[in-house]
Amino acid sequence: MPATASLKLVTLSALIDDAETVESIRNHGEVPPYVLALVPEAEVLHALTSPLREGLIEAFLTDRMGAAVMPVTSPQYDDATFRTYWFLPTQSGWRRLWRNHDAVTGPPTAQPNQDPVR
């Protein structure tokens, strides 16, 4: 993770490829560029609550079978409930992440139409 990336942006980037829970972000956070397993859990929780309140991410619940996804219209922020949510970026979250792409992932390693630097 580049030194210029904020924890909020790094947490948001962890949601790019799939919905994540607090636990899944923490369990897989040691994989660069996320490194969220190395960040104190309280900071990761704050990095999720802040963008949720700002409308950059949204929370979902699954049914008992774990298949159907239901949006949470009024999220609860107590620890036990918050840990049951799955999170995805909103359109605003995607835009914020794209505007700050280099800060989160680092500068591109190749120019368009060139092989990546090895």
Buried (B, 14 or more C-beta within 10 A) or exposed (E): BEEEBEBBBBBBBBBBEEBBBBEBBBEEBEEEBBBBBEBEEEEBBBBBBBBBEEEBBBBBBBEEEEEEEEEBEEBEEEEEEBEBBBBBBBEEBBEBBEEBEEBBBBEEEEEEEEEEEE
